[in-house]
C-alpha cells in the first residue's frame, strides 16, 4: 500500500517510516449535530454518542454504550473500524483520548483520557457558547506540557456535524472557501448546511476579535487542536493531523491566530494525512483549503479503498459516503509506512462486521 502527496514532498512521511507513533483522539460533541439531516456521522437522534462509541471501539474493538457498532442510516459503519484494524495489525505505541466535551463518557479502563472540564458546545445556529480564549489557552498549555515516548503523534478527531462547524469557522475568519469542505454524505444536504452556517455567521460583527468569532460559530475540537499545535511548537515533536477538511480548518485557525498575534510557526514538524476519499472528493477541495495558509504544509492521502472487499456497505466508502474520521487517513498512512497490505486491513475490517 502506498500514499500520494497532496502538497509538499514525500520526505516528511518517509522519515517516519518504521518509527513508532502515539495516537491521540480528540472527542467532542457539538449540538449542531442535533439538527435532523445535517450529518450522517452516527445514529439519527443519538449523534451525541458518536465520539463515545468511537473511543470505545478504538480502544477495545467493542462498543459498550450501545448494542451495536454505530452505523449511518445507510448502514455504513464508522471509520473507527479502519483505525482499529490498523492498530490490531501494527499497534500504535499509545492510544489516548482528549475529552473535549463528551455527553456520555466512554466505558473504558486503563486508557488515558485527558480531561479539561469542557462542556459540549451548543448549536451554532443559536451561538456555540464556547469560551474560546480559555479553551485555546488550556490547549496551548497542554501542548507545552505534552510528553510522548513516541517519535511522533497522530492527532485525530471524532465530532459529528464537524464539517458544518469547520466551514462556519473558516468563513467567520474571512477565508473564501465555502465550496472546499467535505461532508459525511455523498450528496451533502447543501441547502440545510448553508442555512445553518448563514444563521451562525449572521451573529458575527466586524468589530469581533478572532476568539469572539470562534466562541460563536466553531467547535471545541477545532479550537483545542489549534492551541495544541501551537503549544507543541517548542518541543519540535512531530505531529500528523489525521483528518480531512476539518483538520484543514484547524490549520486555518492557527493561521489566523499567528496573523493576529504576529507569531511564527515551524510547519516542517507538521503534516496533514487523509483518505483517498477526501483527496478525490469532487464536491470539496482539501488542497485549495491548505493553499490558503500563509505557511507551507506537507499533506498526503493514503491510497486505500474497498474495491477488493466482499462487503457492499464498505464499498459505499468508495462511492463517497463517510470518507474520513477517527484518524482513518492518518492510520492508513501509518499502515503504509509500516508495511501493511491493503487486503489484510480489509480482511480485519470485514471480520469486525462478521463478514
N, C-alpha and C positions, 0 to 999 in steps of 0.2 A: 504493500500500500504506500502511496506517496502523497505529496501535497503540492499545491500551486501557490505561487507568490502573487498576492493582490497588489501590494506596494512594498517598496524597499528591495531587499535582496535576501537570498537563502541563508546567509551566514549566521544570523541570529539563531535560527532553528537548528542548523547543522552543528553549531557549537554546543547545543543542549543534547545532541544525540547520545543516548545511553546514560544520561545523567538522571538522578532521582528528583522527583518533584513532590511538593506538598500540594494538596487540593483544598481550596477554601471556598465554601459555598455561601454566598450572600442570600439570605432568605428574608423576604419581605412580602407584605400584603398592602395593596392599595385598594380602597373601597370603590375605586373606579371599576374594578372587576365585577362589581355587583350589577352594573348596567347590563340588562339582558342583551346577549348577542354581540357584546364588544370584544370578547376573547373566546378562544376555544382551548386555552391552556388549563384544562381541568374540567370538572364536572359542573354543569349548569346548576346554579343555586348553592354550590359548595366550592366555589373558586378559592375561598379563603383557606381551604385545606391543601391547595396545590403545593406550597412550599413545605408544609408539614410532611406530606406523603413523599415528596421528592427527597427530603432529608432522610426519612426512614428507609426508603428503598435504596438510596445510595449507600447508606451505612450498613444495612443488614440484608439486602435483597428481599425484604418483606415490607409490606405496608401494614401498619398497626392501628392507625386511626380511622381505618375504613376496611371493608371486607375484601376489596379487590384493588389491583393497580388502577389508578385513575386513568380514564381514557376520555377522549373528547366525544362529542355527540356522534361523530362518525366512527367511533371505536378506535381511534388512533392512540396508542399508548404514549406516555410521557417519554421525552428524550433522556430522562434519568436512566432508562434501560441501557442506552448506548454507553453512558459514562460508567455505569456499574459493570457492564460487560468488560470494558477495558480494564477496570480496577481488578476484576477477578482474574484476568489473564496476565496482567502486568501491574501489580499493585502500586498505587501511589504511596509515598512514604507515610503520609498522614492524610486523614480526612477530617477536616474541621469545619465548623459551621458558625456563621455570623447571624445572631438573632437581631435582625433589623425590623422587627415587628411581626412576629408570628401571632396569629389569632389563637392557634392551638399549638402548644409545644409538642415537638416530636417525641415519641416514646422510644428513646434510645439511651443506652447507658455506655459509659466508658469514653465515648467520643466527646471531644472538647466542643462546647457550644459557648462562644463568647457572647456575653450579654451586655447590652448598653442602655438598658432601661428605655427602650424606644417603643412607642405605640404604632400600630398600623396607621398609615396615612389615610386621609379622607378622600372622597370622590372629588376629582379636580374640577368637576362642574360647579361644586359648591365651595371650592377652595380646599387645597390639600391639607392645610392646617399643620404644616411642619415647621418646627423651629430650625430652619435650615442652617443658620450660622452655628448654633450649638452642636447640631448633628455633624456638621463639617469639622468643627474643632475636635470633637470626640474621635472622628475618623483619622484626622492628622496625627493626633496623639497616639492612637492605636498603631498607625503606620510607623511612627518614630520608635515605638517600643516593640514592634513585631520582630520576633526572633524565629528563624526557621533552621532546622538542621539539614534541610534540603538545599540543593544548588539553585533551585528556582521554585516559584509558587505559581500555581494556576488558580486564577480568581474567576469564579463562575457566579451565575445568578439564577434565582427562580422567583419570579413575581408575575402573576397573571395580570393581563392588561398593561404590561410593561412597555409594549411598543407604543401604546397611546400616550402614556405619560412621558416616554422618551421623546416622542415627536413634539409634544407640547413644550417640553423643557428646551429643546433646541430652538424652536420658534420664539419662545419667550426671551431667549438670549440674543435674538436678532439674526440667527442663521437662516439663509434662504435654502431650505432643504425639505420642504413639505412632502415632496414626492419620493424621497430617498429611503423612507423607513419601511421595513418588512412588517408582516403580520403573521400570526399563527394560522390564519386561514389561507387557503389557496386563493379564494376570491374574498378579499378583505371587505368588511362592511364599511366601505369608504364614507358613505353618507353619514352613518351613525358616528364614526370616529371623527369626521370633520366637524360635526355639530358639537360633540363633546369638547374637542380641542378649541373650537372658536369660543364656546361659552367660557372655558377656562381662561383663554387669552384676553377675553373682554375685561377681566378683572385687573389686568396689568396696566399701570400708568407709566408714562415716560420717566417720571422722577424716581421710580423704584430702583433700588440697587439690586445687584445680582442675587443676594440672599433673600431679599423680599420677593423677588420673582420666583425663585426656586421654592420658597415656602408655600406659594400658591398653586403651582402647576406641576411640580416634579414628584418624585417618589423617594423613599428612604434609601433604596439600593443605589440609585444614581448619585445622590449627594454623598453618601458614605463612601462609595468606591472612589469617587473623585478625590475626597480627602485622604483616603488610604494611599492612593497612588502618590500624592504629593508628600505625605508623611514618610513614605518608604524611600524617598529620593536619597537621603543622606547615607543610607546603608549600602546603596548600589546593588541591592538584592534584585535579581531579575524576576520580572513579573509578566506572565501571559494573561491577557484579558480574554477569557474563554466565552465568547458570545458574539452576537451579530450587531444589529443596528442599535440595540440598547447600550452595548458597551461603547459603541461609537459616540453615543450621546454623553456617556460618562466622560469621554475624552474631550468633547466639546465644552463641557462644564469646566474641566481642568483648564482648557484653553482660555475660556472667558475669565476665570479667576486669575490666571497668570497675566492676562492683558490688563485687568483692573488693578492688580497689585504690583504690576511691574516685575514679576518673578521670571525665573528661567526654569527649564526642565531638561534633564538629561534623558531624552526619549530613546536613547540607544539601549537602555535596560528594559524597555517595554516592547511588547508585540501584541497584536490582536489576532486571535485564531478562531476561525469559524467553520461552518459546514459548507459543503458544495452547494447545498440548497439555498443558503443565503447568498453566496457569491454569484449564483446563476439566477437569482430571483429577478425576473423581468419587471416586476412591479416595485422594485426598490433599487438602491444603488449604494452599496456599502463603500465602494471605492470613492465615489463622489463625496460622501459624508466625511471620510477620513482626509480627503484633499482640502477640506475647509479648515483644517488645523493649521496653525502657524508654525508647528514643529513637524518634523518628519516622523513617520511611524512605520514600523515593519508590520505587515499584515499578510496572513496566509489562510488558505482554506484546505481542509482535508479532502482528498479525492476518494470519498466513500459514498456508496449508495447501496440500495437494497435490490438492485437488478437481479441478483442471483438468489434472492430469498424465496422460500416457498410460501411466505406469509403475504396474503393480499393486503392486510392492514399496514404492514411495514412498507409495502410498495407505495402506499399513499404519500409517504415522505418524498418519494421521487416525483410525485405529481404536484408537489408544492404545499402539502399540508404540514403543519407543525414547524418544520425547518431547523429549529435550534432551541437551546435551553439546557439548564443544568450542566453547562460546560461541555456539551456534546462535541462541538468543533475542536475545542482545546484538548479534550480527552482523545479524540481520533488522531490529532497530530502527535500527541504524546505516544499513541499506539504506533503511528507510522515511524517515529524515530527510535522506537524500542523493538522493532522487528515483528510486530504483529501483522497477521494477514487479514484481509477483509473478510474472507469466508469464515475464519474462526470467530471473529467478532459477531458476524451474522448468526452463526450457529448458537452462540451463547445467548444472544438476544431471543432467538426463537425458543430456546429452552425455557427462558423466563416466562414466555407466553404459553408454554405447554405444547408447542408445535414441533 
